[in-house]
């Protein structure tokens, strides 16, 4: 079963919608809160407890699982769902947030990002194609494109270059995606706190036609009122018939 999204209802006075994402491991009713299980576990809670809380999807992280225990190990053990003992939907972040959060340990170039492992200092080069390969090995239901998340504040020229790089990486991610019958893939809107860059990012990503669209680069230190402003002018640009994911 491929990834699908259906709108159940919407509020004509706002951007609010009720929807249902259908994946190979079950349905996700939206709006939804997604617990974070970065390294394959939500700290202090068992999968059964998470489910009892009403969660229908968990987030795990490409970069961290790639480093330890390794995506090939997880694949050989039956995939991430079996590894986590979570038979329900999983979304995997691509590692783009680590470009931001591990800035002292990384170097960006046009092809990807060189990381020094926070575990043992070893060097690892993560490209958009590799981010997709890792997520396909993990077997998540929703994959995220590899992107660059810039900090706040960031000057206009750097943010523009970063947004354009994220767009090029998104194209490479989609071209490398193979499991369309099993895994959805979301493009990530970037552009910092600059309206014209956000608008350009949306325009470029819509031309690629992803399964859904995320708004990234928020909750990076900006005031709440700026975050809400960015959401107010970005959200209406996203397609009505696709999921919208506020990252952060």
MOJO-V425137 format. One record per pair of residues at least 12 apart in sequence whose C-alpha atoms are under 10 Angstrom apart, sorted by the first residue. I is the first residue (numbers start at 1). GAP is how many residues later the second one is. Records with the same first field share a line. If there is no record, write none. Layout:
# MOJO-V425137
I->GAP ; GAP
This chain:
# MOJO-V425137
1->21 ; 22 ; 23 ; 24 ; 25 ; 179 ; 180 ; 181 ; 182
2->20 ; 21 ; 22 ; 139 ; 177 ; 178 ; 179 ; 180 ; 181 ; 182
3->18 ; 19 ; 20 ; 21 ; 24 ; 138 ; 139 ; 177 ; 178 ; 179 ; 180 ; 181 ; 182 ; 208 ; 209
4->16 ; 17 ; 18 ; 19 ; 20 ; 23 ; 180 ; 207 ; 208 ; 238 ; 239
5->14 ; 15 ; 16 ; 17 ; 18 ; 22 ; 23 ; 24 ; 25 ; 206 ; 207 ; 236 ; 237 ; 238
6->12 ; 13 ; 14 ; 15 ; 16 ; 23 ; 24 ; 235 ; 236 ; 237
7->12 ; 13 ; 14 ; 22 ; 23 ; 233 ; 234 ; 235 ; 236
8->12 ; 21 ; 22
14->222
15->217 ; 220 ; 221 ; 225
16->14 ; 15
17->13 ; 14 ; 223 ; 226 ; 227
18->12 ; 13 ; 14
19->12 ; 13 ; 222 ; 223 ; 224
20->12 ; 223
21->68 ; 221 ; 222
22->67 ; 119 ; 162
23->65 ; 66 ; 67 ; 117 ; 118 ; 119 ; 158 ; 159 ; 160 ; 161
24->63 ; 64 ; 65 ; 116 ; 117 ; 118 ; 157 ; 158 ; 159 ; 160
25->31 ; 32 ; 56 ; 61 ; 62 ; 63 ; 64 ; 65 ; 115 ; 116 ; 157
26->30 ; 31 ; 61 ; 62 ; 63 ; 64 ; 115
27->29 ; 30 ; 61 ; 62
28->27 ; 28 ; 29 ; 60 ; 61
29->26 ; 27 ; 28
30->26 ; 213 ; 214
31->212 ; 213 ; 214
32->22 ; 23 ; 24 ; 25 ; 213
33->21 ; 22 ; 23 ; 24 ; 25
34->21 ; 22 ; 23 ; 24 ; 25 ; 56 ; 57
35->15 ; 20 ; 21 ; 22 ; 23 ; 24 ; 25
36->21 ; 22 ; 23 ; 24 ; 25 ; 55 ; 56
37->21 ; 22 ; 23 ; 24 ; 47 ; 53 ; 54 ; 55
38->20 ; 21 ; 22 ; 23 ; 24 ; 25 ; 26 ; 27 ; 54 ; 55
39->20 ; 21 ; 22 ; 23 ; 24 ; 25 ; 26 ; 27 ; 28 ; 29 ; 30 ; 45
40->18 ; 19 ; 20 ; 21 ; 22 ; 24 ; 25 ; 40 ; 41 ; 43 ; 44 ; 45 ; 46 ; 50 ; 52
41->17 ; 18 ; 19 ; 42 ; 43 ; 44 ; 45
42->16 ; 17 ; 18 ; 42
46->38 ; 39 ; 40
47->37 ; 38 ; 39 ; 40 ; 41
48->37 ; 38
50->36
51->35 ; 37
55->33 ; 34
56->32 ; 33 ; 34
57->29 ; 30 ; 31 ; 32 ; 33 ; 34 ; 84 ; 85
58->28 ; 30 ; 31 ; 32 ; 33 ; 34 ; 82
59->30 ; 31 ; 32 ; 33 ; 34 ; 81 ; 83
60->20 ; 24 ; 30 ; 31 ; 32 ; 33 ; 34 ; 75 ; 78 ; 80
61->30 ; 31 ; 32 ; 33 ; 34 ; 35 ; 36 ; 37 ; 74 ; 77 ; 83
62->29 ; 30 ; 31 ; 32 ; 33 ; 34 ; 36 ; 68 ; 69 ; 70 ; 71 ; 72 ; 73 ; 76 ; 81 ; 82 ; 84
63->29 ; 30 ; 31 ; 32 ; 33 ; 34 ; 35 ; 36 ; 52 ; 54 ; 61 ; 63 ; 68 ; 71 ; 72
64->29 ; 30 ; 31 ; 34 ; 53 ; 54 ; 55
65->15 ; 27 ; 30 ; 69 ; 70 ; 73
66->29 ; 58 ; 60 ; 65 ; 68 ; 69 ; 72
67->50 ; 51 ; 52 ; 53 ; 55 ; 57
68->51
70->64 ; 67 ; 68
71->62 ; 63 ; 64 ; 65 ; 66 ; 67 ; 68
72->62 ; 65 ; 66
73->64 ; 65
74->63 ; 64 ; 65
75->59 ; 61 ; 62 ; 63 ; 64
76->61 ; 62
78->59 ; 60 ; 61
79->57 ; 58 ; 59 ; 60 ; 61
80->12 ; 55 ; 57 ; 58 ; 59 ; 60
81->57 ; 58 ; 59 ; 60
83->55
88->52 ; 53
89->51 ; 52 ; 53
90->48 ; 49 ; 50 ; 51 ; 52 ; 53
91->44 ; 48 ; 49 ; 50 ; 51 ; 52 ; 53 ; 92 ; 93 ; 94 ; 95
92->42 ; 43 ; 44 ; 46 ; 47 ; 48 ; 49 ; 50 ; 51 ; 52 ; 53 ; 93
93->38 ; 42 ; 47 ; 49 ; 50 ; 51 ; 52 ; 53 ; 54 ; 93 ; 154
94->32 ; 34 ; 36 ; 37 ; 38 ; 40 ; 41 ; 49 ; 50 ; 51 ; 52 ; 53
95->18 ; 31 ; 32 ; 33 ; 36 ; 49 ; 50 ; 51 ; 52 ; 53 ; 54
96->17 ; 30 ; 32 ; 35 ; 48 ; 49 ; 50 ; 51 ; 52 ; 53 ; 54 ; 70 ; 92 ; 120 ; 121
97->49 ; 50 ; 51 ; 52 ; 53 ; 119 ; 120 ; 123 ; 150 ; 151
98->15 ; 17 ; 49 ; 50 ; 51
99->13 ; 14 ; 15 ; 16 ; 47 ; 48 ; 49 ; 50 ; 51 ; 52
100->47 ; 48 ; 49 ; 50 ; 51 ; 117 ; 120
101->48 ; 49 ; 50 ; 119
102->13 ; 14 ; 15 ; 16
103->12 ; 47 ; 48
104->12
105->12 ; 13 ; 16 ; 18
106->17 ; 18 ; 19
107->18
108->17 ; 18 ; 40
109->18 ; 56
110->17 ; 55 ; 56 ; 58 ; 59
111->14 ; 15 ; 16 ; 17 ; 18 ; 54 ; 57 ; 58
112->13 ; 14 ; 15 ; 16 ; 17 ; 18 ; 19 ; 34 ; 35 ; 36 ; 53 ; 57
113->12 ; 13 ; 14 ; 15 ; 35
114->12 ; 13
126->20
127->19 ; 20 ; 42 ; 45 ; 46
128->17 ; 18 ; 19 ; 38 ; 40 ; 41 ; 42 ; 43 ; 44 ; 45 ; 46 ; 47 ; 48
129->16 ; 17 ; 40 ; 41 ; 42 ; 43 ; 44 ; 45 ; 46 ; 47 ; 48
130->16 ; 43 ; 46
131->12 ; 13 ; 14 ; 15 ; 42 ; 45
132->12 ; 13 ; 14 ; 40 ; 41 ; 42 ; 43 ; 44 ; 45 ; 46 ; 53
133->40 ; 43 ; 44 ; 45
135->42 ; 48
136->41 ; 42 ; 43 ; 46 ; 47
139->40 ; 43 ; 44
140->42 ; 43 ; 44 ; 45
141->38 ; 41 ; 42 ; 43 ; 44
142->40 ; 41 ; 42 ; 43 ; 44 ; 69 ; 70
143->30 ; 34 ; 40 ; 41 ; 42 ; 43 ; 44 ; 68 ; 69
144->26 ; 29 ; 30 ; 40 ; 41 ; 42 ; 43 ; 44 ; 68 ; 69 ; 70
145->21 ; 22 ; 24 ; 25 ; 26 ; 27 ; 28 ; 29 ; 32 ; 40 ; 41 ; 42 ; 43 ; 65 ; 68 ; 69
146->20 ; 21 ; 22 ; 23 ; 24 ; 25 ; 26 ; 27 ; 40 ; 41 ; 42
147->15 ; 16 ; 18 ; 19 ; 20 ; 21 ; 22 ; 23 ; 26 ; 40 ; 41 ; 42 ; 43 ; 69 ; 70
148->14 ; 15 ; 16 ; 17 ; 18 ; 19 ; 21 ; 40 ; 42 ; 43 ; 68 ; 69
149->13 ; 14 ; 17 ; 39 ; 40 ; 41 ; 42 ; 43 ; 67 ; 68 ; 69 ; 71
150->12 ; 13 ; 40 ; 41 ; 42 ; 66 ; 67 ; 68 ; 70
151->41 ; 66 ; 67 ; 68 ; 69 ; 70 ; 71
152->40 ; 41 ; 65 ; 66 ; 67 ; 68 ; 69 ; 70 ; 71
153->39 ; 40 ; 67 ; 68 ; 69
154->38 ; 39 ; 40
155->37 ; 38 ; 39
156->35 ; 36 ; 37 ; 38 ; 41
158->33 ; 34
159->31 ; 32 ; 33 ; 34 ; 35 ; 38
160->30 ; 31 ; 32 ; 34 ; 36 ; 37 ; 38 ; 40 ; 41
161->30 ; 36
162->28 ; 29 ; 30
163->25 ; 26 ; 27 ; 28 ; 29 ; 34 ; 35 ; 37 ; 38
164->26 ; 27 ; 33 ; 36 ; 37 ; 40
165->25
166->21 ; 22 ; 23 ; 24 ; 25 ; 35 ; 39
167->20 ; 21 ; 22 ; 23 ; 33 ; 34 ; 35 ; 37 ; 38 ; 41
168->36 ; 37
169->18
170->15 ; 16 ; 17 ; 18 ; 19 ; 34 ; 35 ; 38 ; 40
171->16 ; 33 ; 34 ; 36 ; 37
173->12 ; 13 ; 14
174->12 ; 13 ; 34 ; 35 ; 36
175->33
180->31
183->28
184->26 ; 27 ; 28
185->24 ; 25 ; 26 ; 27 ; 28
186->19 ; 23 ; 24 ; 25 ; 26 ; 27 ; 28 ; 56 ; 57 ; 58 ; 59
187->14 ; 15 ; 18 ; 19 ; 21 ; 22 ; 23 ; 24 ; 25 ; 26 ; 27 ; 28 ; 29 ; 58
188->13 ; 14 ; 17 ; 22 ; 24 ; 25 ; 26 ; 27 ; 28 ; 29 ; 56 ; 57 ; 58 ; 59
189->12 ; 13 ; 14 ; 15 ; 16 ; 17 ; 24 ; 25 ; 26 ; 27 ; 28 ; 45 ; 49 ; 57
190->12 ; 24 ; 25 ; 26 ; 27 ; 28
191->24 ; 25 ; 26 ; 27 ; 39
192->24 ; 25 ; 26 ; 28 ; 30 ; 35 ; 38
193->24 ; 25 ; 29 ; 33 ; 34 ; 36 ; 37
194->36
195->34 ; 35 ; 38 ; 39
198->17 ; 32 ; 33 ; 35 ; 36 ; 39
199->34 ; 35 ; 38 ; 39
201->33
202->12 ; 13 ; 32 ; 33 ; 35 ; 36 ; 37
203->34 ; 35
205->33
206->31 ; 32 ; 33
209->30 ; 33
210->32 ; 33
211->30 ; 31 ; 32 ; 33
212->26 ; 27 ; 29 ; 30 ; 31 ; 32 ; 33
213->22 ; 25 ; 26 ; 29 ; 30 ; 31 ; 32 ; 33
214->21 ; 24 ; 29 ; 30 ; 31 ; 32 ; 33
215->15 ; 16 ; 19 ; 20 ; 23 ; 29 ; 30 ; 31 ; 32 ; 33
216->29 ; 30 ; 31 ; 32
217->29 ; 30 ; 31
218->12 ; 13 ; 28 ; 29 ; 30
219->27 ; 28 ; 29
220->28
231->15
